[in-house]
């Protein structure tokens, strides 16, 4: 269960649950592959939790000009 960050806070940053999940999933794969972290520290140990924290912090956003999550 996702306790931090809250889903409500995440949906303030990203306008749909589908987009939120797709963005977090893509970022989690990038983190697993060795991508540079965008935050100094994380509460979560798992890559999906880290992706959600980056979204909640406002450092990870969807580019409105590029909507293809691939």
Secondary structure, 3 states (H helix, E strand, C coil): CCCCCCHHHHHHHCCCHHHHHHHHHHHHHHHHCCCCCCCCCCCCCCHHHHHHHHHHHCCCCCCCCCCCCC
